Amino acid sequence: MANPDTSLLFGPYQAPRVKRGNRAYCLYRNSAVVISSWTDARISWPRCQVLGQQGGSGLLVDEELLWAIMSESVVAIKHWWGVGNKAIWNWRRAFGVRQWGTTGSTPVHAVSSQHGADAMRAREWTPAERAVYRRRAKRLGLGRFLKPRPNGRPWTKLELKILATKPDEEIAERIGRTLEAVRNRRMRVGRPRVIRPGGRRLWTKAELRILATTPDVEAARQTGRTLAAVRDMRYKIGIPTPRSS
């Protein structure tokens, strides 16, 4: 069984079909680049340099790798692409991805939090210690961070049956649930991700509404699309970028 910390939740990922010396466009560098070499990582990937620039080579960030950056955990990207923390955090900063801000980071965070909680429960707290923490919580108003458990409607047998029979966004629109709810439920029950033939997913009405009201980075997160795909659709249909609040 694969280590859950390094599992790719949204793969498989296909490297671009380029050779050394070919020109391409890097979304991270926002510039035309030339392919300089290929890595020998578990997922071999092309490295590139900005045209006319000496040094400063790195992985070519195309839509495929950008999808991984915005979806997978840090440990998974390090394991499969053979890059370090610095490169990943630079990518995340450039594309507006917060810590634990990807779907793939959720199980990693959960395991980490569980270990911490288990360690806390492993020791016995004295009544005096509990009183100190209770007074501190009241003084700092920590109760405001507590959120009620959502009372979402339970999943029906029919809804569970059609999971992974079509792309997530199509199922979400059909059954009236959010894309995030469909994606999380599909992963929880262990169903594979379905991609439309040709790798292109049609934009739903709900996604277009998000595009019209949400800045690009947040729209990419909510729709599960790459930042480049969001910007491309915004340009095609002429929707201006909303200002961040």
ChimeraX commands (.cxc) that place a marker at each C-alpha (Angstrom):
marker #1 position 0.00,0.00,0.00 radius 0.5
marker #1 position 1.36,3.44,-0.95 radius 0.5
marker #1 position 2.45,5.82,1.78 radius 0.5
marker #1 position -0.50,8.24,2.13 radius 0.5
marker #1 position 1.90,11.13,2.68 radius 0.5
marker #1 position 3.40,10.74,-0.80 radius 0.5
marker #1 position 0.35,9.53,-2.74 radius 0.5
marker #1 position -0.73,11.65,-5.71 radius 0.5
marker #1 position -4.47,12.27,-5.33 radius 0.5
marker #1 position -5.02,13.85,-8.75 radius 0.5
marker #1 position -2.57,11.98,-10.98 radius 0.5
marker #1 position -1.30,10.50,-13.13 radius 0.5
marker #1 position 0.71,13.41,-14.49 radius 0.5
marker #1 position 2.13,13.48,-18.02 radius 0.5
marker #1 position 5.32,15.40,-18.75 radius 0.5
marker #1 position 5.22,17.75,-21.75 radius 0.5
marker #1 position 6.55,16.30,-25.00 radius 0.5
marker #1 position 9.60,18.49,-25.43 radius 0.5
marker #1 position 13.26,17.81,-26.10 radius 0.5
marker #1 position 16.44,19.56,-25.08 radius 0.5
marker #1 position 16.76,22.76,-27.10 radius 0.5
marker #1 position 13.00,23.10,-27.71 radius 0.5
marker #1 position 11.27,26.31,-26.75 radius 0.5
marker #1 position 8.28,26.39,-24.42 radius 0.5
marker #1 position 6.42,28.76,-22.10 radius 0.5
marker #1 position 6.87,28.54,-18.32 radius 0.5
marker #1 position 3.89,29.69,-16.25 radius 0.5
marker #1 position 6.03,30.21,-13.14 radius 0.5
marker #1 position 8.61,32.36,-14.91 radius 0.5
marker #1 position 5.89,33.95,-17.06 radius 0.5
marker #1 position 8.31,33.85,-19.95 radius 0.5
marker #1 position 9.44,31.94,-23.01 radius 0.5
marker #1 position 12.11,29.38,-22.07 radius 0.5
marker #1 position 14.42,26.83,-23.66 radius 0.5
marker #1 position 14.54,23.23,-22.44 radius 0.5
marker #1 position 17.99,22.56,-20.95 radius 0.5
marker #1 position 17.73,18.98,-19.65 radius 0.5
marker #1 position 15.48,16.33,-18.08 radius 0.5
marker #1 position 15.47,15.16,-14.46 radius 0.5
marker #1 position 15.87,11.56,-13.32 radius 0.5
marker #1 position 13.16,11.88,-10.65 radius 0.5
marker #1 position 10.36,9.35,-10.20 radius 0.5
marker #1 position 8.39,11.54,-12.60 radius 0.5
marker #1 position 11.03,12.68,-15.08 radius 0.5
marker #1 position 10.43,16.33,-15.97 radius 0.5
marker #1 position 12.07,18.89,-18.27 radius 0.5
marker #1 position 14.23,21.68,-16.85 radius 0.5
marker #1 position 14.35,25.05,-18.54 radius 0.5
marker #1 position 16.05,28.45,-18.68 radius 0.5
marker #1 position 14.67,31.82,-19.64 radius 0.5
marker #1 position 15.71,32.68,-23.19 radius 0.5
marker #1 position 18.90,34.71,-23.26 radius 0.5
marker #1 position 19.57,34.18,-19.55 radius 0.5
marker #1 position 22.57,32.37,-18.09 radius 0.5
marker #1 position 21.90,30.02,-15.17 radius 0.5
marker #1 position 18.76,29.97,-13.09 radius 0.5
marker #1 position 17.36,26.75,-14.53 radius 0.5
marker #1 position 14.47,24.87,-12.95 radius 0.5
marker #1 position 11.50,22.67,-13.74 radius 0.5
marker #1 position 9.22,23.76,-16.56 radius 0.5
marker #1 position 5.91,24.71,-14.94 radius 0.5
marker #1 position 3.25,23.96,-17.52 radius 0.5
marker #1 position -0.48,23.44,-16.84 radius 0.5
marker #1 position 0.14,19.83,-15.77 radius 0.5
marker #1 position 2.71,20.70,-13.12 radius 0.5
marker #1 position 0.71,23.76,-12.06 radius 0.5
marker #1 position -2.28,21.46,-11.43 radius 0.5
marker #1 position -0.04,19.38,-9.11 radius 0.5
marker #1 position 1.27,22.50,-7.33 radius 0.5
marker #1 position -2.28,23.68,-6.62 radius 0.5
marker #1 position -3.65,20.24,-5.73 radius 0.5
marker #1 position -1.03,17.95,-4.18 radius 0.5
marker #1 position 0.83,18.01,-0.86 radius 0.5
marker #1 position 4.39,19.28,-0.48 radius 0.5
marker #1 position 5.70,15.84,0.49 radius 0.5
marker #1 position 4.10,14.25,-2.58 radius 0.5
marker #1 position 5.63,16.80,-4.96 radius 0.5
marker #1 position 9.05,16.40,-3.32 radius 0.5
marker #1 position 8.81,12.61,-3.58 radius 0.5
marker #1 position 7.68,12.38,-7.22 radius 0.5
marker #1 position 9.35,15.41,-8.84 radius 0.5
marker #1 position 12.56,15.37,-6.76 radius 0.5
marker #1 position 12.46,19.06,-5.80 radius 0.5
marker #1 position 13.16,20.76,-2.48 radius 0.5
marker #1 position 11.00,22.73,-0.08 radius 0.5
marker #1 position 12.33,26.07,-1.33 radius 0.5
marker #1 position 11.22,25.46,-4.93 radius 0.5
marker #1 position 7.77,24.28,-3.87 radius 0.5
marker #1 position 7.16,27.22,-1.55 radius 0.5
marker #1 position 8.34,29.62,-4.25 radius 0.5
marker #1 position 5.80,28.05,-6.63 radius 0.5
marker #1 position 3.03,28.22,-4.06 radius 0.5
marker #1 position 3.81,31.83,-3.23 radius 0.5
marker #1 position 3.77,32.75,-6.92 radius 0.5
marker #1 position 0.38,31.11,-7.50 radius 0.5
marker #1 position -1.22,32.18,-4.22 radius 0.5
marker #1 position -1.40,28.76,-2.53 radius 0.5
marker #1 position -1.48,28.92,1.27 radius 0.5
marker #1 position 0.04,26.41,3.69 radius 0.5
marker #1 position -2.26,23.36,3.86 radius 0.5
marker #1 position -4.09,25.13,1.02 radius 0.5
marker #1 position -4.34,22.18,-1.36 radius 0.5
marker #1 position -6.64,19.18,-1.28 radius 0.5
marker #1 position -3.62,16.88,-1.18 radius 0.5
marker #1 position -2.34,18.63,1.96 radius 0.5
marker #1 position -5.51,17.81,3.89 radius 0.5
marker #1 position -4.66,14.17,4.79 radius 0.5
marker #1 position -1.08,15.17,5.64 radius 0.5
marker #1 position -2.38,17.89,7.94 radius 0.5
marker #1 position -4.87,15.47,9.47 radius 0.5
marker #1 position -2.15,12.92,10.28 radius 0.5
marker #1 position 0.10,15.63,11.75 radius 0.5
marker #1 position -2.74,17.03,13.85 radius 0.5
marker #1 position -3.73,13.56,15.03 radius 0.5
marker #1 position -0.18,12.84,16.20 radius 0.5
marker #1 position -0.19,16.11,18.12 radius 0.5
marker #1 position -3.59,15.41,19.64 radius 0.5
marker #1 position -2.54,11.89,20.64 radius 0.5
marker #1 position 0.56,13.27,22.32 radius 0.5
marker #1 position -1.54,15.79,24.25 radius 0.5
marker #1 position -4.01,13.13,25.35 radius 0.5
marker #1 position -1.21,10.77,26.37 radius 0.5
marker #1 position -0.42,12.83,29.47 radius 0.5
marker #1 position -2.65,13.54,32.44 radius 0.5
marker #1 position -3.56,17.20,32.98 radius 0.5
marker #1 position -3.99,18.31,36.57 radius 0.5
marker #1 position -7.11,20.26,37.62 radius 0.5
marker #1 position -4.88,23.31,38.17 radius 0.5
marker #1 position -3.50,23.09,34.61 radius 0.5
marker #1 position -7.00,22.74,33.15 radius 0.5
marker #1 position -8.13,25.80,35.08 radius 0.5
marker #1 position -5.18,27.83,33.76 radius 0.5
marker #1 position -5.91,26.90,30.14 radius 0.5
marker #1 position -9.64,27.54,30.60 radius 0.5
marker #1 position -8.99,31.05,31.95 radius 0.5
marker #1 position -6.50,31.74,29.16 radius 0.5
marker #1 position -8.99,30.63,26.51 radius 0.5
marker #1 position -11.67,32.91,27.94 radius 0.5
marker #1 position -9.26,35.86,28.19 radius 0.5
marker #1 position -8.14,35.45,24.56 radius 0.5
marker #1 position -11.66,34.80,23.31 radius 0.5
marker #1 position -10.63,31.55,21.63 radius 0.5
marker #1 position -14.24,30.40,21.53 radius 0.5
marker #1 position -14.81,32.64,18.51 radius 0.5
marker #1 position -12.75,30.21,16.43 radius 0.5
marker #1 position -15.03,27.28,17.19 radius 0.5
marker #1 position -17.26,26.44,14.26 radius 0.5
marker #1 position -20.49,24.46,14.49 radius 0.5
marker #1 position -20.47,21.15,12.68 radius 0.5
marker #1 position -22.22,21.55,9.33 radius 0.5
marker #1 position -25.56,19.80,9.04 radius 0.5
marker #1 position -25.18,18.85,5.38 radius 0.5
marker #1 position -27.67,16.49,3.82 radius 0.5
marker #1 position -26.54,12.86,3.83 radius 0.5
marker #1 position -25.36,11.24,0.62 radius 0.5
marker #1 position -27.91,8.96,-1.03 radius 0.5
marker #1 position -27.11,5.55,-2.53 radius 0.5
marker #1 position -27.78,6.95,-6.01 radius 0.5
marker #1 position -25.38,9.86,-5.50 radius 0.5
marker #1 position -22.65,7.53,-4.26 radius 0.5
marker #1 position -23.29,5.20,-7.19 radius 0.5
marker #1 position -22.64,7.88,-9.82 radius 0.5
marker #1 position -19.42,9.16,-8.20 radius 0.5
marker #1 position -16.46,8.79,-10.59 radius 0.5
marker #1 position -18.75,7.96,-13.52 radius 0.5
marker #1 position -18.29,11.48,-14.91 radius 0.5
marker #1 position -15.98,14.43,-14.18 radius 0.5
marker #1 position -16.52,15.87,-10.69 radius 0.5
marker #1 position -17.89,19.20,-11.91 radius 0.5
marker #1 position -20.61,17.49,-13.97 radius 0.5
marker #1 position -21.71,15.36,-11.03 radius 0.5
marker #1 position -21.69,18.40,-8.71 radius 0.5
marker #1 position -24.02,20.32,-11.00 radius 0.5
marker #1 position -26.27,17.31,-11.55 radius 0.5
marker #1 position -26.83,16.51,-7.84 radius 0.5
marker #1 position -26.71,20.08,-6.55 radius 0.5
marker #1 position -23.57,19.83,-4.43 radius 0.5
marker #1 position -20.37,21.86,-4.46 radius 0.5
marker #1 position -17.37,20.68,-6.49 radius 0.5
marker #1 position -15.33,20.45,-3.29 radius 0.5
marker #1 position -17.98,18.25,-1.62 radius 0.5
marker #1 position -18.05,15.87,-4.60 radius 0.5
marker #1 position -14.26,15.70,-4.83 radius 0.5
marker #1 position -13.82,15.08,-1.10 radius 0.5
marker #1 position -16.49,12.37,-1.01 radius 0.5
marker #1 position -15.02,10.64,-4.09 radius 0.5
marker #1 position -11.56,10.54,-2.51 radius 0.5
marker #1 position -13.00,9.37,0.83 radius 0.5
marker #1 position -14.65,6.35,-0.79 radius 0.5
marker #1 position -11.59,5.64,-2.93 radius 0.5
marker #1 position -12.97,6.36,-6.40 radius 0.5
marker #1 position -10.65,7.50,-9.25 radius 0.5
marker #1 position -10.85,10.94,-10.84 radius 0.5
marker #1 position -12.55,11.00,-14.25 radius 0.5
marker #1 position -11.17,13.36,-16.90 radius 0.5
marker #1 position -13.06,14.30,-20.03 radius 0.5
marker #1 position -11.52,12.73,-23.18 radius 0.5
marker #1 position -8.77,15.00,-24.47 radius 0.5
marker #1 position -8.13,16.27,-20.94 radius 0.5
marker #1 position -10.48,19.25,-21.28 radius 0.5
marker #1 position -13.37,19.80,-18.90 radius 0.5
marker #1 position -16.35,21.87,-19.93 radius 0.5
marker #1 position -17.05,24.90,-17.78 radius 0.5
marker #1 position -20.25,24.63,-15.78 radius 0.5
marker #1 position -22.64,27.51,-15.03 radius 0.5
marker #1 position -21.60,27.40,-11.38 radius 0.5
marker #1 position -17.92,27.73,-12.34 radius 0.5
marker #1 position -18.65,30.68,-14.62 radius 0.5
marker #1 position -20.46,32.41,-11.75 radius 0.5
marker #1 position -17.35,31.89,-9.60 radius 0.5
marker #1 position -15.22,33.29,-12.43 radius 0.5
marker #1 position -17.37,36.44,-12.57 radius 0.5
marker #1 position -17.19,37.12,-8.83 radius 0.5
marker #1 position -13.83,35.75,-7.64 radius 0.5
marker #1 position -10.17,36.70,-8.25 radius 0.5
marker #1 position -8.17,34.24,-10.38 radius 0.5
marker #1 position -6.27,32.38,-7.65 radius 0.5
marker #1 position -9.40,31.79,-5.55 radius 0.5
marker #1 position -11.41,30.86,-8.66 radius 0.5
marker #1 position -8.78,28.25,-9.53 radius 0.5
marker #1 position -8.97,26.80,-6.01 radius 0.5
marker #1 position -12.77,26.67,-5.95 radius 0.5
marker #1 position -13.15,25.15,-9.41 radius 0.5
marker #1 position -10.18,22.78,-9.19 radius 0.5
marker #1 position -8.72,24.25,-12.39 radius 0.5
marker #1 position -5.27,25.61,-13.09 radius 0.5
marker #1 position -4.56,29.31,-12.82 radius 0.5
marker #1 position -3.72,29.38,-16.52 radius 0.5
marker #1 position -7.07,27.75,-17.40 radius 0.5
marker #1 position -8.96,30.33,-15.34 radius 0.5
marker #1 position -7.16,33.25,-16.96 radius 0.5
marker #1 position -7.63,31.75,-20.42 radius 0.5
marker #1 position -11.39,31.37,-19.95 radius 0.5
marker #1 position -11.67,34.88,-18.48 radius 0.5
marker #1 position -9.94,36.24,-21.59 radius 0.5
marker #1 position -12.06,34.16,-23.99 radius 0.5
marker #1 position -15.44,35.29,-22.64 radius 0.5
marker #1 position -14.37,38.80,-21.65 radius 0.5
marker #1 position -15.06,38.67,-17.91 radius 0.5
marker #1 position -12.92,41.23,-16.01 radius 0.5
marker #1 position -10.99,40.16,-12.94 radius 0.5
marker #1 position -12.90,41.15,-9.75 radius 0.5
marker #1 position -10.96,43.13,-7.20 radius 0.5
marker #1 position -9.88,41.30,-4.06 radius 0.5
marker #1 position -11.83,42.45,-1.02 radius 0.5
marker link #1:1,2 radius 0.2
marker link #1:2,3 radius 0.2
marker link #1:3,4 radius 0.2
marker link #1:4,5 radius 0.2
marker link #1:5,6 radius 0.2
marker link #1:6,7 radius 0.2
marker link #1:7,8 radius 0.2
marker link #1:8,9 radius 0.2
marker link #1:9,10 radius 0.2
marker link #1:10,11 radius 0.2
marker link #1:11,12 radius 0.2
marker link #1:12,13 radius 0.2
marker link #1:13,14 radius 0.2
marker link #1:14,15 radius 0.2
marker link #1:15,16 radius 0.2
marker link #1:16,17 radius 0.2
marker link #1:17,18 radius 0.2
marker link #1:18,19 radius 0.2
marker link #1:19,20 radius 0.2
marker link #1:20,21 radius 0.2
marker link #1:21,22 radius 0.2
marker link #1:22,23 radius 0.2
marker link #1:23,24 radius 0.2
marker link #1:24,25 radius 0.2
marker link #1:25,26 radius 0.2
marker link #1:26,27 radius 0.2
marker link #1:27,28 radius 0.2
marker link #1:28,29 radius 0.2
marker link #1:29,30 radius 0.2
marker link #1:30,31 radius 0.2
marker link #1:31,32 radius 0.2
marker link #1:32,33 radius 0.2
marker link #1:33,34 radius 0.2
marker link #1:34,35 radius 0.2
marker link #1:35,36 radius 0.2
marker link #1:36,37 radius 0.2
marker link #1:37,38 radius 0.2
marker link #1:38,39 radius 0.2
marker link #1:39,40 radius 0.2
marker link #1:40,41 radius 0.2
marker link #1:41,42 radius 0.2
marker link #1:42,43 radius 0.2
marker link #1:43,44 radius 0.2
marker link #1:44,45 radius 0.2
marker link #1:45,46 radius 0.2
marker link #1:46,47 radius 0.2
marker link #1:47,48 radius 0.2
marker link #1:48,49 radius 0.2
marker link #1:49,50 radius 0.2
marker link #1:50,51 radius 0.2
marker link #1:51,52 radius 0.2
marker link #1:52,53 radius 0.2
marker link #1:53,54 radius 0.2
marker link #1:54,55 radius 0.2
marker link #1:55,56 radius 0.2
marker link #1:56,57 radius 0.2
marker link #1:57,58 radius 0.2
marker link #1:58,59 radius 0.2
marker link #1:59,60 radius 0.2
marker link #1:60,61 radius 0.2
marker link #1:61,62 radius 0.2
marker link #1:62,63 radius 0.2
marker link #1:63,64 radius 0.2
marker link #1:64,65 radius 0.2
marker link #1:65,66 radius 0.2
marker link #1:66,67 radius 0.2
marker link #1:67,68 radius 0.2
marker link #1:68,69 radius 0.2
marker link #1:69,70 radius 0.2
marker link #1:70,71 radius 0.2
marker link #1:71,72 radius 0.2
marker link #1:72,73 radius 0.2
marker link #1:73,74 radius 0.2
marker link #1:74,75 radius 0.2
marker link #1:75,76 radius 0.2
marker link #1:76,77 radius 0.2
marker link #1:77,78 radius 0.2
marker link #1:78,79 radius 0.2
marker link #1:79,80 radius 0.2
marker link #1:80,81 radius 0.2
marker link #1:81,82 radius 0.2
marker link #1:82,83 radius 0.2
marker link #1:83,84 radius 0.2
marker link #1:84,85 radius 0.2
marker link #1:85,86 radius 0.2
marker link #1:86,87 radius 0.2
marker link #1:87,88 radius 0.2
marker link #1:88,89 radius 0.2
marker link #1:89,90 radius 0.2
marker link #1:90,91 radius 0.2
marker link #1:91,92 radius 0.2
marker link #1:92,93 radius 0.2
marker link #1:93,94 radius 0.2
marker link #1:94,95 radius 0.2
marker link #1:95,96 radius 0.2
marker link #1:96,97 radius 0.2
marker link #1:97,98 radius 0.2
marker link #1:98,99 radius 0.2
marker link #1:99,100 radius 0.2
marker link #1:100,101 radius 0.2
marker link #1:101,102 radius 0.2
marker link #1:102,103 radius 0.2
marker link #1:103,104 radius 0.2
marker link #1:104,105 radius 0.2
marker link #1:105,106 radius 0.2
marker link #1:106,107 radius 0.2
marker link #1:107,108 radius 0.2
marker link #1:108,109 radius 0.2
marker link #1:109,110 radius 0.2
marker link #1:110,111 radius 0.2
marker link #1:111,112 radius 0.2
marker link #1:112,113 radius 0.2
marker link #1:113,114 radius 0.2
marker link #1:114,115 radius 0.2
marker link #1:115,116 radius 0.2
marker link #1:116,117 radius 0.2
marker link #1:117,118 radius 0.2
marker link #1:118,119 radius 0.2
marker link #1:119,120 radius 0.2
marker link #1:120,121 radius 0.2
marker link #1:121,122 radius 0.2
marker link #1:122,123 radius 0.2
marker link #1:123,124 radius 0.2
marker link #1:124,125 radius 0.2
marker link #1:125,126 radius 0.2
marker link #1:126,127 radius 0.2
marker link #1:127,128 radius 0.2
marker link #1:128,129 radius 0.2
marker link #1:129,130 radius 0.2
marker link #1:130,131 radius 0.2
marker link #1:131,132 radius 0.2
marker link #1:132,133 radius 0.2
marker link #1:133,134 radius 0.2
marker link #1:134,135 radius 0.2
marker link #1:135,136 radius 0.2
marker link #1:136,137 radius 0.2
marker link #1:137,138 radius 0.2
marker link #1:138,139 radius 0.2
marker link #1:139,140 radius 0.2
marker link #1:140,141 radius 0.2
marker link #1:141,142 radius 0.2
marker link #1:142,143 radius 0.2
marker link #1:143,144 radius 0.2
marker link #1:144,145 radius 0.2
marker link #1:145,146 radius 0.2
marker link #1:146,147 radius 0.2
marker link #1:147,148 radius 0.2
marker link #1:148,149 radius 0.2
marker link #1:149,150 radius 0.2
marker link #1:150,151 radius 0.2
marker link #1:151,152 radius 0.2
marker link #1:152,153 radius 0.2
marker link #1:153,154 radius 0.2
marker link #1:154,155 radius 0.2
marker link #1:155,156 radius 0.2
marker link #1:156,157 radius 0.2
marker link #1:157,158 radius 0.2
marker link #1:158,159 radius 0.2
marker link #1:159,160 radius 0.2
marker link #1:160,161 radius 0.2
marker link #1:161,162 radius 0.2
marker link #1:162,163 radius 0.2
marker link #1:163,164 radius 0.2
marker link #1:164,165 radius 0.2
marker link #1:165,166 radius 0.2
marker link #1:166,167 radius 0.2
marker link #1:167,168 radius 0.2
marker link #1:168,169 radius 0.2
marker link #1:169,170 radius 0.2
marker link #1:170,171 radius 0.2
marker link #1:171,172 radius 0.2
marker link #1:172,173 radius 0.2
marker link #1:173,174 radius 0.2
marker link #1:174,175 radius 0.2
marker link #1:175,176 radius 0.2
marker link #1:176,177 radius 0.2
marker link #1:177,178 radius 0.2
marker link #1:178,179 radius 0.2
marker link #1:179,180 radius 0.2
marker link #1:180,181 radius 0.2
marker link #1:181,182 radius 0.2
marker link #1:182,183 radius 0.2
marker link #1:183,184 radius 0.2
marker link #1:184,185 radius 0.2
marker link #1:185,186 radius 0.2
marker link #1:186,187 radius 0.2
marker link #1:187,188 radius 0.2
marker link #1:188,189 radius 0.2
marker link #1:189,190 radius 0.2
marker link #1:190,191 radius 0.2
marker link #1:191,192 radius 0.2
marker link #1:192,193 radius 0.2
marker link #1:193,194 radius 0.2
marker link #1:194,195 radius 0.2
marker link #1:195,196 radius 0.2
marker link #1:196,197 radius 0.2
marker link #1:197,198 radius 0.2
marker link #1:198,199 radius 0.2
marker link #1:199,200 radius 0.2
marker link #1:200,201 radius 0.2
marker link #1:201,202 radius 0.2
marker link #1:202,203 radius 0.2
marker link #1:203,204 radius 0.2
marker link #1:204,205 radius 0.2
marker link #1:205,206 radius 0.2
marker link #1:206,207 radius 0.2
marker link #1:207,208 radius 0.2
marker link #1:208,209 radius 0.2
marker link #1:209,210 radius 0.2
marker link #1:210,211 radius 0.2
marker link #1:211,212 radius 0.2
marker link #1:212,213 radius 0.2
marker link #1:213,214 radius 0.2
marker link #1:214,215 radius 0.2
marker link #1:215,216 radius 0.2
marker link #1:216,217 radius 0.2
marker link #1:217,218 radius 0.2
marker link #1:218,219 radius 0.2
marker link #1:219,220 radius 0.2
marker link #1:220,221 radius 0.2
marker link #1:221,222 radius 0.2
marker link #1:222,223 radius 0.2
marker link #1:223,224 radius 0.2
marker link #1:224,225 radius 0.2
marker link #1:225,226 radius 0.2
marker link #1:226,227 radius 0.2
marker link #1:227,228 radius 0.2
marker link #1:228,229 radius 0.2
marker link #1:229,230 radius 0.2
marker link #1:230,231 radius 0.2
marker link #1:231,232 radius 0.2
marker link #1:232,233 radius 0.2
marker link #1:233,234 radius 0.2
marker link #1:234,235 radius 0.2
marker link #1:235,236 radius 0.2
marker link #1:236,237 radius 0.2
marker link #1:237,238 radius 0.2
marker link #1:238,239 radius 0.2
marker link #1:239,240 radius 0.2
marker link #1:240,241 radius 0.2
marker link #1:241,242 radius 0.2
marker link #1:242,243 radius 0.2
marker link #1:243,244 radius 0.2
marker link #1:244,245 radius 0.2
view
